[in-house]
Amino acid sequence: MFVGGRAVGAFYALTAEDFANCSGGEVEAWAMLQHDRVLVEALERLRGMSADAPTTATHCDIRLDQFLLSGDDIFVIDWEEFRYSDSARDVGGFVGEFLHHAAARMFSELDVEAGLAPGAAHEAIMAAGEQQLAKVRDHIGRFWDGYREVAEIDERLAVRATGYAGWHFFDRLLAGAVHGAKLSAAERGMAGIGRNALTQPERFASTIGLHPGLMS
């Protein structure tokens, strides 16, 4: 079984061969995942919800860099993972890209004074996160409204898509960790943002611009 293209078994243990082929950053990333039982249970729940969801033609690896523009034409590339699956995978991947870019900007532009009290530092990080989220939430909301106008959706699609948007952070974490000896503080912080969406999708769907339920 797979979640976001990853075998579920890897969330419990890597094979000896996979472990031997991991970079230092990958080892840290997998250790973070495997020791977080709440996160693993959330991934299992997401897999179960997707298994029960309606299926449609799905790209299953949608990201902003999978779109090519040529004049007025738009092309979607890299169809290696195409299958009939839960549309939440594509919706969540698309939304996750906006959120991931927003989080990356937050950490790259964050300026917290050295020696600042933990509480004040946390407030500064939260304020920066809300500022970056506000920049993309309108885009996400318009995408969601447009999607619902042309696609048949079920009432739990927003929740599942939020879960997959959270998983997108870990998918990007694992992809980037291949090239590093260890995870950076920013990478760990971004993983925490994804974890919130994955473990509490019902709570965060509206926050990120996916208003749950069917259109009236």
CYANA upper distance limits for C-alpha pairs under 8 A (distance plus 0.5 A):
  1 MET  CA      7 ALA  CA      6.20
  1 MET  CA      8 VAL  CA      6.29
  1 MET  CA      9 GLY  CA      8.44
  2 PHE  CA      6 ARG  CA      5.56
  2 PHE  CA      7 ALA  CA      4.89
  2 PHE  CA      8 VAL  CA      5.87
  2 PHE  CA     47 ARG  CA      8.03
  3 VAL  CA      7 ALA  CA      7.02
  3 VAL  CA      8 VAL  CA      6.87
  3 VAL  CA     43 LEU  CA      7.55
  3 VAL  CA     46 LEU  CA      8.39
  3 VAL  CA     47 ARG  CA      6.54
  4 GLY  CA     60 CYS  CA      7.86
  4 GLY  CA     61 ASP  CA      8.47
  4 GLY  CA     89 ARG  CA      7.83
  4 GLY  CA    164 TYR  CA      7.97
  4 GLY  CA    167 TRP  CA      7.71
  4 GLY  CA    168 HIS  CA      8.43
  4 GLY  CA    171 ASP  CA      8.09
  5 GLY  CA     60 CYS  CA      8.25
  6 ARG  CA     10 ALA  CA      7.82
  7 ALA  CA     11 PHE  CA      8.19
  8 VAL  CA     12 TYR  CA      8.08
  8 VAL  CA     44 GLU  CA      8.29
  9 GLY  CA     13 ALA  CA      6.92
  9 GLY  CA     14 LEU  CA      8.09
 10 ALA  CA     14 LEU  CA      5.66
 10 ALA  CA     15 THR  CA      8.39
 11 PHE  CA     30 TRP  CA      7.90
 11 PHE  CA     33 LEU  CA      6.95
 11 PHE  CA     34 GLN  CA      5.69
 11 PHE  CA     40 VAL  CA      7.07
 12 TYR  CA     34 GLN  CA      5.89
 13 ALA  CA     34 GLN  CA      7.57
 14 LEU  CA     18 ASP  CA      6.44
 14 LEU  CA     19 PHE  CA      6.38
 15 THR  CA     19 PHE  CA      6.63
 16 ALA  CA     20 ALA  CA      6.63
 17 GLU  CA     21 ASN  CA      6.87
 18 ASP  CA     22 CYS  CA      6.83
 19 PHE  CA     27 VAL  CA      7.84
 22 CYS  CA     26 GLU  CA      6.07
 22 CYS  CA     27 VAL  CA      6.64
 22 CYS  CA    178 VAL  CA      7.62
 23 SER  CA     27 VAL  CA      6.86
 23 SER  CA    177 ALA  CA      7.69
 23 SER  CA    178 VAL  CA      6.15
 23 SER  CA    179 HIS  CA      7.57
 23 SER  CA    180 GLY  CA      7.18
 23 SER  CA    181 ALA  CA      6.66
 24 GLY  CA     28 GLU  CA      6.92
 24 GLY  CA    177 ALA  CA      8.32
 24 GLY  CA    180 GLY  CA      7.06
 24 GLY  CA    181 ALA  CA      4.81
 24 GLY  CA    182 LYS  CA      5.90
 25 GLY  CA     29 ALA  CA      6.69
 25 GLY  CA    177 ALA  CA      5.12
 25 GLY  CA    178 VAL  CA      6.93
 25 GLY  CA    179 HIS  CA      7.87
 25 GLY  CA    180 GLY  CA      5.52
 25 GLY  CA    181 ALA  CA      5.28
 25 GLY  CA    182 LYS  CA      4.47
 25 GLY  CA    183 LEU  CA      5.79
 26 GLU  CA     30 TRP  CA      6.54
 26 GLU  CA    174 LEU  CA      6.77
 26 GLU  CA    177 ALA  CA      5.47
 26 GLU  CA    178 VAL  CA      6.32
 26 GLU  CA    180 GLY  CA      8.27
 26 GLU  CA    182 LYS  CA      8.18
 27 VAL  CA     31 ALA  CA      6.56
 28 GLU  CA     32 MET  CA      6.67
 28 GLU  CA    182 LYS  CA      7.17
 28 GLU  CA    183 LEU  CA      7.26
 29 ALA  CA     33 LEU  CA      6.88
 29 ALA  CA    173 LEU  CA      7.82
 29 ALA  CA    174 LEU  CA      7.04
 29 ALA  CA    177 ALA  CA      7.68
 29 ALA  CA    183 LEU  CA      7.78
 30 TRP  CA     34 GLN  CA      6.43
 31 ALA  CA     35 HIS  CA      6.48
 32 MET  CA     36 ASP  CA      6.96
 33 LEU  CA     39 LEU  CA      7.63
 33 LEU  CA     40 VAL  CA      7.65
 34 GLN  CA     40 VAL  CA      7.59
 36 ASP  CA     40 VAL  CA      6.88
 37 ARG  CA     41 GLU  CA      6.55
 38 VAL  CA     42 ALA  CA      6.71
 38 VAL  CA    199 THR  CA      7.72
 39 LEU  CA     43 LEU  CA      6.79
 39 LEU  CA    195 ARG  CA      7.29
 39 LEU  CA    198 LEU  CA      7.77
 39 LEU  CA    199 THR  CA      6.67
 40 VAL  CA     44 GLU  CA      6.77
 41 GLU  CA     45 ARG  CA      6.63
 42 ALA  CA     46 LEU  CA      6.61
 42 ALA  CA    198 LEU  CA      6.87
 42 ALA  CA    199 THR  CA      5.80
 43 LEU  CA     47 ARG  CA      6.64
 43 LEU  CA    198 LEU  CA      7.84
 44 GLU  CA     48 GLY  CA      6.72
 45 ARG  CA     49 MET  CA      6.67
 46 LEU  CA     50 SER  CA      6.64
 46 LEU  CA    160 ARG  CA      7.13
 46 LEU  CA    163 GLY  CA      7.29
 46 LEU  CA    164 TYR  CA      8.48
 47 ARG  CA     51 ALA  CA      6.67
 48 GLY  CA     52 ASP  CA      7.01
 49 MET  CA     53 ALA  CA      6.75
 49 MET  CA    160 ARG  CA      7.75
 50 SER  CA     85 SER  CA      8.34
 50 SER  CA     86 ASP  CA      6.14
 50 SER  CA     88 ALA  CA      8.36
 50 SER  CA    160 ARG  CA      7.85
 51 ALA  CA     86 ASP  CA      8.10
 53 ALA  CA     86 ASP  CA      6.53
 54 PRO  CA     85 SER  CA      8.12
 54 PRO  CA     86 ASP  CA      6.67
 54 PRO  CA     87 SER  CA      8.46
 54 PRO  CA    154 ASP  CA      8.45
 55 THR  CA     84 TYR  CA      6.14
 55 THR  CA     85 SER  CA      5.05
 55 THR  CA     86 ASP  CA      5.34
 55 THR  CA     87 SER  CA      7.16
 56 THR  CA     84 TYR  CA      5.46
 56 THR  CA     85 SER  CA      6.06
 56 THR  CA     86 ASP  CA      6.95
 56 THR  CA     87 SER  CA      6.76
 57 ALA  CA     82 PHE  CA      7.82
 57 ALA  CA     83 ARG  CA      6.46
 57 ALA  CA     84 TYR  CA      5.07
 57 ALA  CA     85 SER  CA      7.03
 57 ALA  CA     87 SER  CA      8.14
 58 THR  CA     82 PHE  CA      6.20
 58 THR  CA     83 ARG  CA      6.03
 58 THR  CA     84 TYR  CA      6.12
 58 THR  CA     85 SER  CA      6.30
 58 THR  CA     86 ASP  CA      7.69
 58 THR  CA     87 SER  CA      6.59
 58 THR  CA     89 ARG  CA      8.11
 58 THR  CA     90 ASP  CA      7.08
 59 HIS  CA     79 TRP  CA      6.63
 59 HIS  CA     81 GLU  CA      6.78
 59 HIS  CA     82 PHE  CA      5.07
 59 HIS  CA     83 ARG  CA      7.29
 59 HIS  CA     90 ASP  CA      6.98
 60 CYS  CA     81 GLU  CA      6.24
 60 CYS  CA     82 PHE  CA      6.51
 60 CYS  CA     83 ARG  CA      7.91
 60 CYS  CA     89 ARG  CA      6.41
 60 CYS  CA     90 ASP  CA      6.27
 60 CYS  CA     93 GLY  CA      8.49
 61 ASP  CA     78 ASP  CA      8.48
 61 ASP  CA     79 TRP  CA      8.38
 61 ASP  CA     81 GLU  CA      7.15
 61 ASP  CA     90 ASP  CA      7.59
 61 ASP  CA     93 GLY  CA      7.57
 62 ILE  CA     66 GLN  CA      6.82
 62 ILE  CA     90 ASP  CA      6.26
 62 ILE  CA     93 GLY  CA      6.08
 62 ILE  CA     94 PHE  CA      6.59
 63 ARG  CA     67 PHE  CA      8.08
 63 ARG  CA     93 GLY  CA      6.73
 63 ARG  CA     94 PHE  CA      6.22
 63 ARG  CA     97 GLU  CA      6.66
 64 LEU  CA     94 PHE  CA      7.44
 64 LEU  CA     97 GLU  CA      7.14
 66 GLN  CA     76 VAL  CA      6.11
 66 GLN  CA     77 ILE  CA      5.77
 66 GLN  CA     78 ASP  CA      7.18
 67 PHE  CA     74 ILE  CA      7.14
 67 PHE  CA     75 PHE  CA      6.12
 67 PHE  CA     76 VAL  CA      5.22
 67 PHE  CA     77 ILE  CA      6.94
 68 LEU  CA     74 ILE  CA      6.22
 68 LEU  CA     75 PHE  CA      5.52
 68 LEU  CA     76 VAL  CA      6.87
 68 LEU  CA     77 ILE  CA      7.99
 69 LEU  CA     73 ASP  CA      6.34
 69 LEU  CA     74 ILE  CA      5.25
 69 LEU  CA     75 PHE  CA      6.91
 70 SER  CA     74 ILE  CA      6.91
 70 SER  CA     75 PHE  CA      8.44
 85 SER  CA     89 ARG  CA      8.36
 87 SER  CA     91 VAL  CA      6.89
 87 SER  CA    157 LEU  CA      8.42
 88 ALA  CA     92 GLY  CA      6.07
 88 ALA  CA    157 LEU  CA      6.45
 88 ALA  CA    158 ALA  CA      8.01
 88 ALA  CA    160 ARG  CA      6.28
 88 ALA  CA    161 ALA  CA      4.92
 88 ALA  CA    164 TYR  CA      7.49
 89 ARG  CA     93 GLY  CA      6.48
 89 ARG  CA    160 ARG  CA      8.48
 89 ARG  CA    161 ALA  CA      6.86
 89 ARG  CA    164 TYR  CA      6.43
 90 ASP  CA     94 PHE  CA      6.59
 90 ASP  CA    161 ALA  CA      8.40
 91 VAL  CA     95 VAL  CA      6.68
 91 VAL  CA    161 ALA  CA      6.24
 91 VAL  CA    165 ALA  CA      8.46
 92 GLY  CA     96 GLY  CA      6.16
 92 GLY  CA    160 ARG  CA      8.15
 92 GLY  CA    161 ALA  CA      4.64
 92 GLY  CA    162 THR  CA      6.33
 92 GLY  CA    163 GLY  CA      7.61
 92 GLY  CA    164 TYR  CA      5.15
 92 GLY  CA    165 ALA  CA      4.73
 92 GLY  CA    166 GLY  CA      8.37
 92 GLY  CA    168 HIS  CA      8.12
 93 GLY  CA     97 GLU  CA      6.75
 93 GLY  CA    161 ALA  CA      8.34
 93 GLY  CA    164 TYR  CA      6.85
 93 GLY  CA    165 ALA  CA      6.01
 93 GLY  CA    168 HIS  CA      6.55
 94 PHE  CA     98 PHE  CA      7.52
 94 PHE  CA    165 ALA  CA      8.13
 95 VAL  CA     99 LEU  CA      6.96
 95 VAL  CA    140 ILE  CA      6.81
 95 VAL  CA    165 ALA  CA      6.46
 96 GLY  CA    100 HIS  CA      6.34
 96 GLY  CA    164 TYR  CA      7.92
 96 GLY  CA    165 ALA  CA      4.52
 96 GLY  CA    166 GLY  CA      7.12
 96 GLY  CA    168 HIS  CA      6.06
 96 GLY  CA    169 PHE  CA      7.61
 97 GLU  CA    101 HIS  CA      6.65
 97 GLU  CA    165 ALA  CA      8.21
 97 GLU  CA    168 HIS  CA      7.84
 98 PHE  CA    102 ALA  CA      6.71
 98 PHE  CA    136 VAL  CA      6.85
 98 PHE  CA    140 ILE  CA      8.05
 99 LEU  CA    103 ALA  CA      6.62
 99 LEU  CA    133 LEU  CA      7.57
 99 LEU  CA    136 VAL  CA      7.69
 99 LEU  CA    165 ALA  CA      8.36
100 HIS  CA    104 ALA  CA      6.59
100 HIS  CA    168 HIS  CA      8.33
100 HIS  CA    169 PHE  CA      6.88
100 HIS  CA    190 MET  CA      8.23
101 HIS  CA    105 ARG  CA      6.72
102 ALA  CA    106 MET  CA      6.73
102 ALA  CA    129 GLY  CA      8.45
102 ALA  CA    132 GLN  CA      5.85
102 ALA  CA    133 LEU  CA      6.77
102 ALA  CA    135 LYS  CA      8.30
102 ALA  CA    136 VAL  CA      7.59
103 ALA  CA    107 PHE  CA      6.89
103 ALA  CA    129 GLY  CA      7.38
103 ALA  CA    132 GLN  CA      7.58
103 ALA  CA    133 LEU  CA      8.41
103 ALA  CA    190 MET  CA      6.97
104 ALA  CA    108 SER  CA      6.65
104 ALA  CA    186 ALA  CA      8.45
104 ALA  CA    190 MET  CA      8.00
105 ARG  CA    109 GLU  CA      6.43
105 ARG  CA    132 GLN  CA      7.89
106 MET  CA    110 LEU  CA      6.23
106 MET  CA    128 ALA  CA      6.57
106 MET  CA    129 GLY  CA      6.54
106 MET  CA    132 GLN  CA      6.83
107 PHE  CA    186 ALA  CA      6.62
110 LEU  CA    125 ILE  CA      7.84
110 LEU  CA    128 ALA  CA      7.56
112 VAL  CA    116 LEU  CA      7.78
112 VAL  CA    121 ALA  CA      6.92
112 VAL  CA    124 ALA  CA      7.60
116 LEU  CA    120 ALA  CA      6.94
116 LEU  CA    121 ALA  CA      6.52
117 ALA  CA    121 ALA  CA      6.64
118 PRO  CA    122 HIS  CA      6.60
119 GLY  CA    123 GLU  CA      6.81
120 ALA  CA    124 ALA  CA      6.73
121 ALA  CA    125 ILE  CA      6.76
122 HIS  CA    126 MET  CA      6.64
123 GLU  CA    127 ALA  CA      6.58
124 ALA  CA    128 ALA  CA      6.69
125 ILE  CA    129 GLY  CA      6.61
126 MET  CA    130 GLU  CA      6.69
127 ALA  CA    131 GLN  CA      6.71
128 ALA  CA    132 GLN  CA      6.83
129 GLY  CA    133 LEU  CA      6.56
130 GLU  CA    134 ALA  CA      6.56
131 GLN  CA    135 LYS  CA      7.23
132 GLN  CA    136 VAL  CA      7.47
133 LEU  CA    137 ARG  CA      6.29
133 LEU  CA    208 ILE  CA      7.89
134 ALA  CA    138 ASP  CA      7.62
135 LYS  CA    139 HIS  CA      8.45
136 VAL  CA    140 ILE  CA      6.79
137 ARG  CA    141 GLY  CA      6.52
137 ARG  CA    208 ILE  CA      6.29
137 ARG  CA    209 GLY  CA      5.88
138 ASP  CA    142 ARG  CA      6.66
138 ASP  CA    209 GLY  CA      7.55
139 HIS  CA    143 PHE  CA      6.65
140 ILE  CA    144 TRP  CA      6.57
140 ILE  CA    208 ILE  CA      7.87
140 ILE  CA    209 GLY  CA      6.13
140 ILE  CA    210 LEU  CA      7.78
141 GLY  CA    145 ASP  CA      6.64
141 GLY  CA    209 GLY  CA      5.19
141 GLY  CA    210 LEU  CA      6.73
141 GLY  CA    211 HIS  CA      8.43
142 ARG  CA    146 GLY  CA      6.58
143 PHE  CA    147 TYR  CA      6.53
144 TRP  CA    148 ARG  CA      6.69
144 TRP  CA    209 GLY  CA      8.16
144 TRP  CA    210 LEU  CA      6.83
145 ASP  CA    149 GLU  CA      6.88
146 GLY  CA    150 VAL  CA      7.31
147 TYR  CA    151 ALA  CA      6.38
148 ARG  CA    152 GLU  CA      7.46
148 ARG  CA    153 ILE  CA      7.31
148 ARG  CA    215 MET  CA      7.72
153 ILE  CA    157 LEU  CA      7.01
153 ILE  CA    214 LEU  CA      7.68
154 ASP  CA    213 GLY  CA      8.06
154 ASP  CA    214 LEU  CA      7.40
155 GLU  CA    212 PRO  CA      7.38
155 GLU  CA    213 GLY  CA      5.04
155 GLU  CA    214 LEU  CA      6.05
156 ARG  CA    160 ARG  CA      6.90
156 ARG  CA    212 PRO  CA      7.58
156 ARG  CA    213 GLY  CA      7.25
157 LEU  CA    161 ALA  CA      6.42
157 LEU  CA    212 PRO  CA      8.05
157 LEU  CA    213 GLY  CA      8.35
158 ALA  CA    162 THR  CA      6.59
158 ALA  CA    205 ALA  CA      6.77
158 ALA  CA    210 LEU  CA      6.28
158 ALA  CA    211 HIS  CA      7.28
158 ALA  CA    212 PRO  CA      5.62
158 ALA  CA    213 GLY  CA      7.69
159 VAL  CA    163 GLY  CA      6.93
159 VAL  CA    201 PRO  CA      5.82
159 VAL  CA    202 GLU  CA      6.00
159 VAL  CA    205 ALA  CA      6.52
159 VAL  CA    212 PRO  CA      7.31
160 ARG  CA    164 TYR  CA      6.85
160 ARG  CA    201 PRO  CA      7.66
161 ALA  CA    165 ALA  CA      6.55
162 THR  CA    166 GLY  CA      6.77
162 THR  CA    197 ALA  CA      6.55
162 THR  CA    198 LEU  CA      7.44
162 THR  CA    201 PRO  CA      5.84
162 THR  CA    202 GLU  CA      8.47
162 THR  CA    204 PHE  CA      7.67
162 THR  CA    205 ALA  CA      6.09
162 THR  CA    210 LEU  CA      8.14
163 GLY  CA    167 TRP  CA      6.79
163 GLY  CA    197 ALA  CA      6.18
163 GLY  CA    198 LEU  CA      4.79
163 GLY  CA    199 THR  CA      7.83
163 GLY  CA    200 GLN  CA      8.34
163 GLY  CA    201 PRO  CA      5.92
164 TYR  CA    168 HIS  CA      6.62
164 TYR  CA    198 LEU  CA      7.49
165 ALA  CA    169 PHE  CA      7.70
165 ALA  CA    194 GLY  CA      7.81
165 ALA  CA    197 ALA  CA      7.56
165 ALA  CA    198 LEU  CA      8.07
166 GLY  CA    170 PHE  CA      7.87
166 GLY  CA    193 ILE  CA      7.88
166 GLY  CA    194 GLY  CA      4.46
166 GLY  CA    195 ARG  CA      6.56
166 GLY  CA    196 ASN  CA      7.66
166 GLY  CA    197 ALA  CA      5.21
166 GLY  CA    198 LEU  CA      5.26
167 TRP  CA    171 ASP  CA      6.73
167 TRP  CA    194 GLY  CA      6.71
167 TRP  CA    195 ARG  CA      8.06
167 TRP  CA    198 LEU  CA      6.81
168 HIS  CA    172 ARG  CA      6.65
168 HIS  CA    194 GLY  CA      7.79
169 PHE  CA    173 LEU  CA      6.57
169 PHE  CA    190 MET  CA      7.33
169 PHE  CA    191 ALA  CA      6.43
169 PHE  CA    193 ILE  CA      8.28
169 PHE  CA    194 GLY  CA      5.68
170 PHE  CA    174 LEU  CA      6.58
170 PHE  CA    191 ALA  CA      6.59
170 PHE  CA    194 GLY  CA      7.37
171 ASP  CA    175 ALA  CA      6.72
172 ARG  CA    176 GLY  CA      6.59
173 LEU  CA    177 ALA  CA      6.47
173 LEU  CA    187 GLU  CA      7.24
173 LEU  CA    191 ALA  CA      7.67
174 LEU  CA    178 VAL  CA      7.19
176 GLY  CA    180 GLY  CA      7.76
177 ALA  CA    181 ALA  CA      8.20
177 ALA  CA    182 LYS  CA      7.88
177 ALA  CA    183 LEU  CA      7.34
183 LEU  CA    187 GLU  CA      6.60
183 LEU  CA    188 ARG  CA      7.26
184 SER  CA    188 ARG  CA      6.90
185 ALA  CA    189 GLY  CA      6.61
186 ALA  CA    190 MET  CA      6.60
187 GLU  CA    191 ALA  CA      6.69
188 ARG  CA    192 GLY  CA      6.89
189 GLY  CA    193 ILE  CA      7.16
190 MET  CA    194 GLY  CA      6.97
191 ALA  CA    195 ARG  CA      6.60
192 GLY  CA    196 ASN  CA      6.95
193 ILE  CA    197 ALA  CA      7.33
194 GLY  CA    198 LEU  CA      6.69
195 ARG  CA    199 THR  CA      6.43
196 ASN  CA    200 GLN  CA      6.28
196 ASN  CA    201 PRO  CA      8.11
196 ASN  CA    204 PHE  CA      8.36
197 ALA  CA    201 PRO  CA      5.54
197 ALA  CA    204 PHE  CA      6.50
197 ALA  CA    205 ALA  CA      8.38
200 GLN  CA    204 PHE  CA      6.96
201 PRO  CA    205 ALA  CA      6.25
203 ARG  CA    207 THR  CA      8.06
204 PHE  CA    208 ILE  CA      6.78
205 ALA  CA    209 GLY  CA      7.03
205 ALA  CA    210 LEU  CA      5.50
205 ALA  CA    211 HIS  CA      6.75
205 ALA  CA    212 PRO  CA      7.15
206 SER  CA    210 LEU  CA      5.44
206 SER  CA    211 HIS  CA      5.18
206 SER  CA    212 PRO  CA      7.22
